[in-house]
């Protein structure tokens, strides 16, 4: 029970219905709940989020869902208020909400650029801005910002996504330094190629999927539950001396 007594807010957590392909947030929700955490699940997909909430409750876990657009400061204020009203404190924040954008530089519109930067970089910024004061009140906490291997290296596509995920990586380090003295740890996690609701459709195309596998030394894509194990480590006191770090979970891709 690594998270016994802890309260965790997870963004992008709607895709957590058992029997369906989960996202990172949904997989983390189940793992965190199994380790004793009480959960605030957030997403813009209310229908799926309510289904995940209901399933967790049916299995005896303590979880509530609320709609949260991570680009909205008002939504963040409301989500933090709900967390405090429901559970009285906040110990863990997982900034996981994200979207894809595979356009090359010259094909990237201003709208696509702004959308990627808003969801990933601004979303992480606002989440930390409102979580830190609450963590300070309880003597510390853990913030996990989901970046990507595309926040570490470049590729032939995804210009705006690279920039946004790179921003998540560096704002994590900046916040880690600012709040280390208050026992508020901030780390980034960097998934490689994984099967999630966002990637599954493209993985059905052999012309895309088979060359992709050749890029992965382990010869397979990852599963959301494998990413969630990394999140659990960073959320728990097992990582009490870890802050400002990057946890890469990619089957060896960035080792090449």
ZADO-1210 file (C-alpha; in nm, 4 decimals, padded with zeros to 6 digits):
<atoms>
<atom x="00.0000" y="00.0000" z="00.0000" code="UNK" pos="1"/>
<atom x="00.2537" y="00.2542" z="-00.1200" code="UNK" pos="2"/>
<atom x="00.0004" y="00.5388" z="-00.1379" code="UNK" pos="3"/>
<atom x="-00.2027" y="00.4702" z="00.1742" code="UNK" pos="4"/>
<atom x="-00.3677" y="00.7928" z="00.2913" code="UNK" pos="5"/>
<atom x="-00.2598" y="00.9889" z="-00.0172" code="UNK" pos="6"/>
<atom x="-00.4885" y="01.2020" z="-00.2335" code="UNK" pos="7"/>
<atom x="-00.4054" y="01.2085" z="-00.6054" code="UNK" pos="8"/>
<atom x="-00.5418" y="01.4279" z="-00.8825" code="UNK" pos="9"/>
<atom x="-00.4874" y="01.2819" z="-01.2308" code="UNK" pos="10"/>
<atom x="-00.5601" y="01.4720" z="-01.5515" code="UNK" pos="11"/>
<atom x="-00.6488" y="01.2931" z="-01.8726" code="UNK" pos="12"/>
<atom x="-00.7855" y="01.0032" z="-01.6680" code="UNK" pos="13"/>
<atom x="-01.1094" y="00.9242" z="-01.8527" code="UNK" pos="14"/>
<atom x="-00.9732" y="00.6270" z="-02.0480" code="UNK" pos="15"/>
<atom x="-00.9677" y="00.3875" z="-01.7561" code="UNK" pos="16"/>
<atom x="-01.2541" y="00.1506" z="-01.8319" code="UNK" pos="17"/>
<atom x="-01.1525" y="-00.2102" z="-01.7760" code="UNK" pos="18"/>
<atom x="-01.1971" y="-00.4218" z="-02.0877" code="UNK" pos="19"/>
<atom x="-01.1081" y="-00.1270" z="-02.3120" code="UNK" pos="20"/>
<atom x="-00.7721" y="00.0162" z="-02.4138" code="UNK" pos="21"/>
<atom x="-00.6597" y="00.2447" z="-02.1336" code="UNK" pos="22"/>
<atom x="-00.4657" y="00.5671" z="-02.1411" code="UNK" pos="23"/>
<atom x="-00.1797" y="00.6439" z="-01.9058" code="UNK" pos="24"/>
<atom x="-00.4072" y="00.8343" z="-01.6690" code="UNK" pos="25"/>
<atom x="-00.6649" y="00.5578" z="-01.6498" code="UNK" pos="26"/>
<atom x="-00.4017" y="00.2910" z="-01.5886" code="UNK" pos="27"/>
<atom x="-00.2432" y="00.5068" z="-01.3184" code="UNK" pos="28"/>
<atom x="-00.5817" y="00.5521" z="-01.1524" code="UNK" pos="29"/>
<atom x="-00.6289" y="00.1773" z="-01.1069" code="UNK" pos="30"/>
<atom x="-00.2724" y="00.1232" z="-00.9875" code="UNK" pos="31"/>
<atom x="-00.2827" y="00.4179" z="-00.7453" code="UNK" pos="32"/>
<atom x="-00.6198" y="00.3074" z="-00.6071" code="UNK" pos="33"/>
<atom x="-00.4879" y="-00.0437" z="-00.5524" code="UNK" pos="34"/>
<atom x="-00.2025" y="00.1072" z="-00.3510" code="UNK" pos="35"/>
<atom x="-00.4409" y="00.2942" z="-00.1206" code="UNK" pos="36"/>
<atom x="-00.4789" y="00.6367" z="-00.2831" code="UNK" pos="37"/>
<atom x="-00.8058" y="00.8286" z="-00.3064" code="UNK" pos="38"/>
<atom x="-00.8527" y="00.9775" z="-00.6497" code="UNK" pos="39"/>
<atom x="-00.9770" y="01.2855" z="-00.8275" code="UNK" pos="40"/>
<atom x="-01.0094" y="01.1887" z="-01.1935" code="UNK" pos="41"/>
<atom x="-01.0278" y="01.4678" z="-01.4493" code="UNK" pos="42"/>
<atom x="-01.0732" y="01.4905" z="-01.8249" code="UNK" pos="43"/>
<atom x="-01.2732" y="01.6733" z="-02.0916" code="UNK" pos="44"/>
<atom x="-01.4408" y="01.3427" z="-02.1859" code="UNK" pos="45"/>
<atom x="-01.7157" y="01.3375" z="-01.9255" code="UNK" pos="46"/>
<atom x="-01.8994" y="01.0265" z="-02.0464" code="UNK" pos="47"/>
<atom x="-01.5932" y="00.8027" z="-02.0352" code="UNK" pos="48"/>
<atom x="-01.4703" y="00.9653" z="-01.7162" code="UNK" pos="49"/>
<atom x="-01.7965" y="00.8849" z="-01.5394" code="UNK" pos="50"/>
<atom x="-01.7713" y="00.5232" z="-01.6533" code="UNK" pos="51"/>
<atom x="-01.4184" y="00.4969" z="-01.5138" code="UNK" pos="52"/>
<atom x="-01.5291" y="00.6557" z="-01.1883" code="UNK" pos="53"/>
<atom x="-01.8197" y="00.4112" z="-01.1601" code="UNK" pos="54"/>
<atom x="-01.5994" y="00.1079" z="-01.2237" code="UNK" pos="55"/>
<atom x="-01.3454" y="00.2149" z="-00.9638" code="UNK" pos="56"/>
<atom x="-01.6222" y="00.2660" z="-00.7096" code="UNK" pos="57"/>
<atom x="-01.7741" y="-00.0734" z="-00.7932" code="UNK" pos="58"/>
<atom x="-01.4379" y="-00.2273" z="-00.7053" code="UNK" pos="59"/>
<atom x="-01.4371" y="-00.0546" z="-00.3673" code="UNK" pos="60"/>
<atom x="-01.2080" y="00.2358" z="-00.4487" code="UNK" pos="61"/>
<atom x="-01.2637" y="00.5967" z="-00.3437" code="UNK" pos="62"/>
<atom x="-01.2734" y="00.8143" z="-00.6569" code="UNK" pos="63"/>
<atom x="-01.4551" y="01.1168" z="-00.7924" code="UNK" pos="64"/>
<atom x="-01.4595" y="01.2544" z="-01.1452" code="UNK" pos="65"/>
<atom x="-01.4834" y="01.6148" z="-01.2573" code="UNK" pos="66"/>
<atom x="-01.4538" y="01.7762" z="-01.5978" code="UNK" pos="67"/>
<atom x="-01.1291" y="01.9688" z="-01.6346" code="UNK" pos="68"/>
<atom x="-00.9988" y="02.1525" z="-01.9393" code="UNK" pos="69"/>
<atom x="-00.6339" y="02.1841" z="-01.8412" code="UNK" pos="70"/>
<atom x="-00.5968" y="02.5030" z="-02.0449" code="UNK" pos="71"/>
<atom x="-00.8557" y="02.6812" z="-01.8277" code="UNK" pos="72"/>
<atom x="-00.7429" y="02.8499" z="-01.5080" code="UNK" pos="73"/>
<atom x="-01.1031" y="02.8602" z="-01.3829" code="UNK" pos="74"/>
<atom x="-01.1353" y="02.4834" z="-01.4367" code="UNK" pos="75"/>
<atom x="-00.8170" y="02.4248" z="-01.2378" code="UNK" pos="76"/>
<atom x="-00.9420" y="02.6373" z="-00.9510" code="UNK" pos="77"/>
<atom x="-01.2660" y="02.4390" z="-00.9483" code="UNK" pos="78"/>
<atom x="-01.0882" y="02.1026" z="-00.9610" code="UNK" pos="79"/>
<atom x="-00.8603" y="02.1914" z="-00.6710" code="UNK" pos="80"/>
<atom x="-01.1590" y="02.3168" z="-00.4714" code="UNK" pos="81"/>
<atom x="-01.3435" y="01.9888" z="-00.5369" code="UNK" pos="82"/>
<atom x="-01.0362" y="01.7960" z="-00.4219" code="UNK" pos="83"/>
<atom x="-01.0184" y="01.9895" z="-00.0958" code="UNK" pos="84"/>
<atom x="-01.3929" y="01.9801" z="-00.0366" code="UNK" pos="85"/>
<atom x="-01.3991" y="01.6037" z="-00.0931" code="UNK" pos="86"/>
<atom x="-01.0755" y="01.4858" z="00.0657" code="UNK" pos="87"/>
<atom x="-00.9316" y="01.7837" z="00.2536" code="UNK" pos="88"/>
<atom x="-00.5865" y="01.7866" z="00.0951" code="UNK" pos="89"/>
<atom x="-00.3748" y="01.7109" z="-00.2122" code="UNK" pos="90"/>
<atom x="-00.0588" y="01.4983" z="-00.2089" code="UNK" pos="91"/>
<atom x="-00.0044" y="01.3908" z="-00.5702" code="UNK" pos="92"/>
<atom x="-00.0624" y="01.5602" z="-00.9038" code="UNK" pos="93"/>
<atom x="-00.0240" y="01.3776" z="-01.2337" code="UNK" pos="94"/>
<atom x="-00.0290" y="01.6193" z="-01.5277" code="UNK" pos="95"/>
<atom x="-00.1105" y="01.3621" z="-01.7926" code="UNK" pos="96"/>
<atom x="-00.3665" y="01.5225" z="-02.0257" code="UNK" pos="97"/>
<atom x="-00.2422" y="01.5441" z="-02.3814" code="UNK" pos="98"/>
<atom x="-00.3205" y="01.5435" z="-02.7511" code="UNK" pos="99"/>
<atom x="-00.1269" y="01.4464" z="-03.0626" code="UNK" pos="100"/>
<atom x="-00.0059" y="01.6569" z="-03.3523" code="UNK" pos="101"/>
<atom x="00.2034" y="01.4864" z="-03.6226" code="UNK" pos="102"/>
<atom x="00.2506" y="01.7730" z="-03.8705" code="UNK" pos="103"/>
<atom x="00.5907" y="01.8720" z="-04.0064" code="UNK" pos="104"/>
<atom x="00.7184" y="02.2243" z="-03.9420" code="UNK" pos="105"/>
<atom x="00.5969" y="02.3887" z="-04.2637" code="UNK" pos="106"/>
<atom x="00.2595" y="02.2171" z="-04.2365" code="UNK" pos="107"/>
<atom x="00.2034" y="02.3225" z="-03.8753" code="UNK" pos="108"/>
<atom x="-00.0638" y="02.5880" z="-03.8440" code="UNK" pos="109"/>
<atom x="-00.0580" y="02.8541" z="-03.5772" code="UNK" pos="110"/>
<atom x="-00.3731" y="02.6980" z="-03.4351" code="UNK" pos="111"/>
<atom x="-00.2100" y="02.3546" z="-03.4060" code="UNK" pos="112"/>
<atom x="00.1005" y="02.5079" z="-03.2471" code="UNK" pos="113"/>
<atom x="-00.1030" y="02.6978" z="-02.9897" code="UNK" pos="114"/>
<atom x="-00.3168" y="02.3927" z="-02.9169" code="UNK" pos="115"/>
<atom x="-00.0156" y="02.1731" z="-02.8419" code="UNK" pos="116"/>
<atom x="00.1547" y="02.4338" z="-02.6263" code="UNK" pos="117"/>
<atom x="-00.1672" y="02.5080" z="-02.4377" code="UNK" pos="118"/>
<atom x="-00.2621" y="02.1497" z="-02.3512" code="UNK" pos="119"/>
<atom x="00.0860" y="02.0273" z="-02.2616" code="UNK" pos="120"/>
<atom x="00.2936" y="02.3224" z="-02.1404" code="UNK" pos="121"/>
<atom x="00.0218" y="02.5545" z="-02.0127" code="UNK" pos="122"/>
<atom x="-00.1692" y="02.2609" z="-01.8661" code="UNK" pos="123"/>
<atom x="00.1334" y="02.1500" z="-01.6638" code="UNK" pos="124"/>
<atom x="00.2035" y="02.5089" z="-01.5584" code="UNK" pos="125"/>
<atom x="-00.1497" y="02.5725" z="-01.4332" code="UNK" pos="126"/>
<atom x="-00.1692" y="02.2379" z="-01.2579" code="UNK" pos="127"/>
<atom x="00.1492" y="02.3049" z="-01.0649" code="UNK" pos="128"/>
<atom x="00.0530" y="02.6646" z="-00.9917" code="UNK" pos="129"/>
<atom x="-00.2600" y="02.5514" z="-00.8092" code="UNK" pos="130"/>
<atom x="-00.1260" y="02.2267" z="-00.6600" code="UNK" pos="131"/>
<atom x="00.1886" y="02.3660" z="-00.4988" code="UNK" pos="132"/>
<atom x="00.0127" y="02.5851" z="-00.2368" code="UNK" pos="133"/>
<atom x="-00.1970" y="02.2888" z="-00.1230" code="UNK" pos="134"/>
<atom x="00.1018" y="02.0554" z="-00.1056" code="UNK" pos="135"/>
<atom x="00.2864" y="02.3154" z="00.0983" code="UNK" pos="136"/>
<atom x="00.0088" y="02.3005" z="00.3580" code="UNK" pos="137"/>
<atom x="00.0628" y="01.9272" z="00.4147" code="UNK" pos="138"/>
<atom x="00.4420" y="01.9409" z="00.4194" code="UNK" pos="139"/>
<atom x="00.5173" y="01.8252" z="00.0678" code="UNK" pos="140"/>
<atom x="00.3963" y="01.6278" z="-00.2286" code="UNK" pos="141"/>
<atom x="00.4817" y="01.4751" z="-00.5631" code="UNK" pos="142"/>
<atom x="00.4105" y="01.6212" z="-00.9065" code="UNK" pos="143"/>
<atom x="00.4522" y="01.3999" z="-01.2118" code="UNK" pos="144"/>
<atom x="00.4475" y="01.5739" z="-01.5479" code="UNK" pos="145"/>
<atom x="00.3985" y="01.3433" z="-01.8455" code="UNK" pos="146"/>
<atom x="00.6337" y="01.4463" z="-02.1235" code="UNK" pos="147"/>
<atom x="00.7473" y="01.2043" z="-02.3959" code="UNK" pos="148"/>
<atom x="01.0593" y="01.0696" z="-02.5608" code="UNK" pos="149"/>
<atom x="00.9629" y="01.3388" z="-02.8126" code="UNK" pos="150"/>
<atom x="01.0467" y="01.5879" z="-02.5382" code="UNK" pos="151"/>
<atom x="01.4034" y="01.4523" z="-02.5512" code="UNK" pos="152"/>
<atom x="01.4743" y="01.3841" z="-02.9192" code="UNK" pos="153"/>
<atom x="01.3484" y="01.4985" z="-03.2575" code="UNK" pos="154"/>
<atom x="01.1719" y="01.3151" z="-03.5392" code="UNK" pos="155"/>
<atom x="01.0530" y="01.3636" z="-03.8959" code="UNK" pos="156"/>
<atom x="00.7130" y="01.4911" z="-03.7789" code="UNK" pos="157"/>
<atom x="00.5262" y="01.6286" z="-03.4754" code="UNK" pos="158"/>
<atom x="00.6981" y="01.9692" z="-03.4627" code="UNK" pos="159"/>
<atom x="00.4589" y="02.1350" z="-03.2183" code="UNK" pos="160"/>
<atom x="00.4285" y="01.8193" z="-03.0078" code="UNK" pos="161"/>
<atom x="00.8086" y="01.8059" z="-02.9689" code="UNK" pos="162"/>
<atom x="00.8204" y="02.1694" z="-02.8623" code="UNK" pos="163"/>
<atom x="00.5373" y="02.1296" z="-02.6129" code="UNK" pos="164"/>
<atom x="00.6724" y="01.8117" z="-02.4572" code="UNK" pos="165"/>
<atom x="01.0185" y="01.9670" z="-02.4361" code="UNK" pos="166"/>
<atom x="00.8631" y="02.2553" z="-02.2462" code="UNK" pos="167"/>
<atom x="00.7066" y="02.0092" z="-02.0019" code="UNK" pos="168"/>
<atom x="01.0491" y="01.8579" z="-01.9395" code="UNK" pos="169"/>
<atom x="01.2121" y="02.1901" z="-01.8548" code="UNK" pos="170"/>
<atom x="00.9312" y="02.3426" z="-01.6520" code="UNK" pos="171"/>
<atom x="00.9495" y="02.0275" z="-01.4400" code="UNK" pos="172"/>
<atom x="01.3168" y="02.0930" z="-01.3655" code="UNK" pos="173"/>
<atom x="01.2530" y="02.4600" z="-01.2925" code="UNK" pos="174"/>
<atom x="00.9707" y="02.3814" z="-01.0489" code="UNK" pos="175"/>
<atom x="01.1747" y="02.1015" z="-00.8896" code="UNK" pos="176"/>
<atom x="01.4500" y="02.3468" z="-00.8000" code="UNK" pos="177"/>
<atom x="01.2078" y="02.6108" z="-00.6752" code="UNK" pos="178"/>
<atom x="01.0241" y="02.3797" z="-00.4348" code="UNK" pos="179"/>
<atom x="01.2823" y="02.1178" z="-00.3355" code="UNK" pos="180"/>
<atom x="01.3294" y="02.2880" z="-00.0004" code="UNK" pos="181"/>
<atom x="00.9601" y="02.2432" z="00.0755" code="UNK" pos="182"/>
<atom x="00.9610" y="01.8691" z="00.0077" code="UNK" pos="183"/>
<atom x="00.7555" y="01.9161" z="-00.3097" code="UNK" pos="184"/>
<atom x="00.9114" y="01.6887" z="-00.5689" code="UNK" pos="185"/>
<atom x="00.8621" y="01.7454" z="-00.9415" code="UNK" pos="186"/>
<atom x="00.9655" y="01.4919" z="-01.2044" code="UNK" pos="187"/>
<atom x="00.8888" y="01.4231" z="-01.5684" code="UNK" pos="188"/>
<atom x="00.8085" y="01.0871" z="-01.7202" code="UNK" pos="189"/>
<atom x="00.8896" y="01.0122" z="-02.0832" code="UNK" pos="190"/>
<atom x="00.6859" y="00.7383" z="-02.2505" code="UNK" pos="191"/>
<atom x="00.8011" y="00.5819" z="-02.5725" code="UNK" pos="192"/>
<atom x="00.5696" y="00.4205" z="-02.8245" code="UNK" pos="193"/>
<atom x="00.2745" y="00.2744" z="-02.6335" code="UNK" pos="194"/>
<atom x="-00.0677" y="00.1403" z="-02.7238" code="UNK" pos="195"/>
<atom x="-00.3277" y="00.3877" z="-02.5969" code="UNK" pos="196"/>
<atom x="-00.6582" y="00.5205" z="-02.7329" code="UNK" pos="197"/>
<atom x="-00.4593" y="00.7981" z="-02.9023" code="UNK" pos="198"/>
<atom x="-00.2237" y="00.5618" z="-03.0891" code="UNK" pos="199"/>
<atom x="-00.4278" y="00.2460" z="-03.1378" code="UNK" pos="200"/>
<atom x="-00.5872" y="00.3468" z="-03.4687" code="UNK" pos="201"/>
<atom x="-00.2527" y="00.4129" z="-03.6374" code="UNK" pos="202"/>
<atom x="-00.1120" y="00.0888" z="-03.4965" code="UNK" pos="203"/>
<atom x="-00.3778" y="-00.1020" z="-03.6907" code="UNK" pos="204"/>
<atom x="-00.2018" y="-00.0014" z="-04.0138" code="UNK" pos="205"/>
<atom x="00.0822" y="-00.2488" z="-04.0865" code="UNK" pos="206"/>
<atom x="00.2542" y="00.0103" z="-04.3059" code="UNK" pos="207"/>
<atom x="00.2916" y="00.2289" z="-03.9986" code="UNK" pos="208"/>
<atom x="00.3206" y="-00.0302" z="-03.7234" code="UNK" pos="209"/>
<atom x="00.5813" y="-00.2691" z="-03.8659" code="UNK" pos="210"/>
<atom x="00.8468" y="-00.0007" z="-03.9330" code="UNK" pos="211"/>
<atom x="00.7721" y="00.1407" z="-03.5891" code="UNK" pos="212"/>
<atom x="00.8580" y="-00.1895" z="-03.4221" code="UNK" pos="213"/>
<atom x="01.1951" y="-00.1888" z="-03.5985" code="UNK" pos="214"/>
<atom x="01.2799" y="00.1346" z="-03.4138" code="UNK" pos="215"/>
<atom x="01.2244" y="-00.0263" z="-03.0709" code="UNK" pos="216"/>
<atom x="01.5122" y="-00.2442" z="-02.9406" code="UNK" pos="217"/>
<atom x="01.2706" y="-00.4514" z="-02.7309" code="UNK" pos="218"/>
<atom x="01.0658" y="-00.5211" z="-03.0444" code="UNK" pos="219"/>
<atom x="00.7261" y="-00.4232" z="-02.9056" code="UNK" pos="220"/>
<atom x="00.5254" y="-00.1210" z="-02.8032" code="UNK" pos="221"/>
<atom x="00.4619" y="-00.0501" z="-02.4363" code="UNK" pos="222"/>
<atom x="00.1408" y="-00.0860" z="-02.2405" code="UNK" pos="223"/>
<atom x="-00.0182" y="00.1885" z="-02.0277" code="UNK" pos="224"/>
<atom x="00.0199" y="-00.0247" z="-01.7163" code="UNK" pos="225"/>
<atom x="00.3979" y="-00.0247" z="-01.7651" code="UNK" pos="226"/>
<atom x="00.3992" y="00.3550" z="-01.7686" code="UNK" pos="227"/>
<atom x="00.1754" y="00.3614" z="-01.4625" code="UNK" pos="228"/>
<atom x="00.4356" y="00.1641" z="-01.2657" code="UNK" pos="229"/>
<atom x="00.6805" y="00.4463" z="-01.3246" code="UNK" pos="230"/>
<atom x="00.4224" y="00.6987" z="-01.2112" code="UNK" pos="231"/>
<atom x="00.3638" y="00.4947" z="-00.8959" code="UNK" pos="232"/>
<atom x="00.7328" y="00.5026" z="-00.8131" code="UNK" pos="233"/>
<atom x="00.7496" y="00.8799" z="-00.8556" code="UNK" pos="234"/>
<atom x="00.4264" y="00.9328" z="-00.6615" code="UNK" pos="235"/>
<atom x="00.5330" y="00.7214" z="-00.3652" code="UNK" pos="236"/>
<atom x="00.7836" y="00.7785" z="-00.0866" code="UNK" pos="237"/>
<atom x="01.0034" y="00.5165" z="-00.2557" code="UNK" pos="238"/>
<atom x="01.1320" y="00.8083" z="-00.4658" code="UNK" pos="239"/>
<atom x="01.1744" y="01.0481" z="-00.1729" code="UNK" pos="240"/>
<atom x="01.5200" y="01.1639" z="-00.2952" code="UNK" pos="241"/>
<atom x="01.4173" y="01.2016" z="-00.6594" code="UNK" pos="242"/>
<atom x="01.3299" y="01.5431" z="-00.7977" code="UNK" pos="243"/>
<atom x="01.4028" y="01.7222" z="-01.1239" code="UNK" pos="244"/>
<atom x="01.4591" y="01.3863" z="-01.2917" code="UNK" pos="245"/>
<atom x="01.3438" y="01.2287" z="-01.6166" code="UNK" pos="246"/>
<atom x="01.2097" y="00.8751" z="-01.6064" code="UNK" pos="247"/>
<atom x="01.2277" y="00.7315" z="-01.9585" code="UNK" pos="248"/>
<atom x="01.0152" y="00.4238" z="-02.0305" code="UNK" pos="249"/>
<atom x="01.0629" y="00.3487" z="-02.3988" code="UNK" pos="250"/>
<atom x="01.1877" y="-00.0035" z="-02.4657" code="UNK" pos="251"/>
<atom x="01.5325" y="00.1342" z="-02.5436" code="UNK" pos="252"/>
<atom x="01.4423" y="00.3769" z="-02.8230" code="UNK" pos="253"/>
<atom x="01.6374" y="00.6753" z="-02.6909" code="UNK" pos="254"/>
<atom x="01.9399" y="00.4612" z="-02.6034" code="UNK" pos="255"/>
<atom x="02.0222" y="00.4383" z="-02.9742" code="UNK" pos="256"/>
</atoms>
